Structure formats: C-alpha cells, structure tokens
Amino acid sequence: MAGLAWKTLHNSVVLYDKEYTHRWVDAFGPNVRKMLFVDNYPLDSCTATAVNASTITGLASSLGGGWVFTTAGADNDGIQLQCNSEWAYFVGPYPAYFGARLAISSVAQMDFFAGFAITDTSICTAVTDSIGFNSVDGDAALNFIINKDSAATTVDLGDMVANTYVTVELYYDGEDVYYYLNDALVGSVSVDAANMPDDEHMAPALAFLTGDNAAITMTVKWARWIQILE
C-alpha cells in the first residue's frame, strides 16, 4: 500500500488507498455500515454455517495473519460466514465497497462466493440474490456475478491458480458497479442492468465448498464490506 488518503461522503469519512483509489480501507461516521474481516473474527455479528466437520481457523505463522476455511472430506462439505444484518442495498445514492484477498488450494473442484448476498444457508449453490465473485464446481474460472431471483449474469475473469492469491474488489458509486481483479479495473455494470439485485437488502458473505471427496482450503488474508447511507 502506497499510503492512505481520505475523503468525505454523506458526512462520513472514508480512508482509501492512495495508489488504488477504489480500495476503501475503512470508513467512519453515523451513516457507515461495515464488516471488516481484517484483524479479528467477527463471529458475534455473523453466522457460521458448516457442513460436517468444516471449520474456520486462524492462519498460523504468516505475516499479517488471516483465516483458513477448511472443508470436510465429502463432496459439498464446506462452511460459510454471513453477517446477521442485511444492511447492504444496491439501489440509490449509497456508495459501497467490497474487497478480499484469498487463495484456494484446489481450484477445479470447488464452489466459492465472496461479496453480498441475501441471508441463506446455501450461498454457493442456492442463493437467489447476490453480487460479488464466485467459482463453480468443475470450472477453475473466477467470475464476477450479479444474481436476481436466481437469474445470474457472470463475467469470466480468467482461471484461478491453486494456492495463488487473488484480490477481488467491487465499488458502487450509486449508479454503476465497477469490478476489479488484482488491483486493475476489469469492467462495470449499471444498476439498471438485467439481473442486478435491486430489490433486496443483502449481507456480507464468504462461502466455500469442496467439489470432490477431499478436504480443501480457502485462505483469506483480508476482506472488507462497507456502505455509506445518506
């Protein structure tokens, strides 16, 4: 990180990266809603849903730490973490940011989701409304996804590589959602686009499933969800 700068939005203060100006680091003010998965595990405000003996544990012996999502060893075993409050809304003048840095041990046979979704215990496979990034079992492609009433539009961002970190981010300015991969802008989508989840409030979410009869891991170095209301 090249350093921090700050700006005001809706009478709130946003700290952002000087070099990658789309990247919000934190925000403060009466209208800020946020979940920061950076230096602590926010279980008191979230629900963790595990299939069989899947776990979330701290990343040991690593500069800066992180968290490891580990599946149990049967097909579709996994674990997800979702905020208990559906405070995010992608309609109207409510700027929002999501970003995460993560790596997955086996990329061809797994499902994952990272972003915002309506409350659901099966986000990877059955959620009806969401916006963020995903990958589906049998395909190593990393996708940007918008999903409304179970109708999805995806953008293929390229294949993931096992045990290789990627940084995925989106920024909503009140009119368009811009999506980024490894610090670079890839594209944007209007809030008027088909399959934009514009009629649901959503919650921060991370979800991960194995697609094979083997335990695999998703390591998350950091994740941030922030929105500013009027």
C-alpha positions, 0 to 999 in steps of 0.5 A: 500500500502506497499510503492512505488518503481520505475523503468525505461522503454523506458526512462520513469519512472514508480512508482509501488507498492512495495508489488504488483509489477504489480500495476503501480501507475503512470508513467512519461516521453515523451513516457507515455500515461495515464488516471488516474481516481484517484483524479479528473474527467477527463471529458475534455479528455473523453466522457460521454455517458448516457442513460436517466437520468444516471449520474456520481457523486462524492462519498460523505463522504468516505475516499479517495473519488471516483465516483458513476455511477448511472443508470436510472430506465429502463432496459439498462439505464446506462452511460459510460466514454471513453477517446477521444484518442485511444492511447492504442495498444496491439501489440509490445514492449509497456508495459501497465497497467490497474487497478480499484477498484469498487463495484456494488450494484446489481450484477445479473442484470447488464452489466459492462466493465472496461479496453480498448476498441475501441471508441463506444457508446455501450461498454457493449453490442456492442463493437467489440474490447476490453480487460479488465473485464466485467459482463453480464446481468443475470450472477453475474460472473466477467470475464476477456475478450479479444474481436476481431471483436466481437469474445470474449474469457472470463475467469470466475473469480468467482461471484461478491458480491453486494456492495463488492469491487473488484480490477481488474488489467491487465499488458502487458509486450509486449508479454503476458497479465497477469490478476489479481483479488484482488491483486493475479495473476489469469492467462495470455494470449499471444498476439498471442492468438485467439481473442486478439485485435491486430489490433486496437488502443483502449481507456480507458473505464468504462461502466455500465448498469442496467439489470432490471427496477431499478436504480443501482450503480457502485462505483469506488474508483480508476482506472488507464490506462497507456502505455509506447511507445518506 
